[in-house]
Amino acid sequence: MSGKLLGALILVLAGARAAAAEPAKPAAKPAAKSAPAKASKPKAKAAAKAKKPAGRPHANSRFDAPADAETTPAVRYGALDQVACEAELDARQIAYAPEIAPGVAEPVRLTQPLHGVTFRTDEPESKRATTPYEISDCRLVLALDDFAAVLEKHDVVEVRHYSMYRSPGKSWPEGKAATQHAGGMAIDAGRFLRKDGTTLAVDTVFHGAIDAKTCGEGAGPKPATPDSLELREILCDTVAEHLFNVVLTPNFNKPHHNHFHLEVTAGVKWFLVH
């Protein structure tokens, strides 16, 4: 997803929470014989533009900052350095190869399935070892390993995604870590292939609607079919386990109509679901 879009949404959500928590202040008394403000029209227009919100949160976006956030998988993984992260990959016997990718703090490439689940793009097999889209940050791999354990319960054996890593560009400063896809910290998962050969495709099975509630009481696919209910259960079980800080679905906006954006965000103690 767009970094600017997510950043604007988080800022507006955080601002709304802060405003709700701040006690009301008494209105200031008008100053006697105050001179009228004399602002030029261009300056007045610029001030009005600066105060205009960058965007609004969806009515059913869920922004959560639990008191025990530090104990959740996503927050714990986001705080790991490369040595600690790779040590955990080794402890879990996860097969991976080190990579070089501008913007990615801890770049690796998965070389075997996780809990019997293969995460891959639609690139031909001959290109999978070199495609940049299958590079990820080590910390995202830990979250995907937990996610694969959820998928295993639903007989999912393969996840087809559009990308994990997307280069931040040639001008990106060397050694600087990026976020989201540019940092290899997110995956856009589009199709879930099961053992029986059937597929749960987000585009056709999710059955959501923009601004509809994604998980929790009153949420659910419409129409509710066996496949749509199973896909929603996979997603909402993942949300409940706090495996990712950001979970965006077709309910968020049109660009997400065909995938789940699942992201680990380093250095935060909150979760955003829509």
Secondary structure, 3 states (H helix, E strand, C coil): CCHHHHHHHHHHHHHHHHHHHCCCCCCCCCCCCCCCCCCCHHHHHHHHHHHCCCCCCCCCCEEECCCCHHHCHHHHHHCCCHHHHHHHHHHCCCCEEECCCCCCCCEEEECCCECCEEEECCCCHHHCCCCHHHEEEHHHHHHHHHHHHHHHCCCEEEEEECCCCCCCCCCCCCCCCCCHHHHCCEEEEEEEEECCCCEEEHHHHCCCCCCCCCCCCCCCCCCCCHHHHHHHHHHHHHHHCCCCCEEECCCCCHHHCCCEEEECCCCCCCEEEC
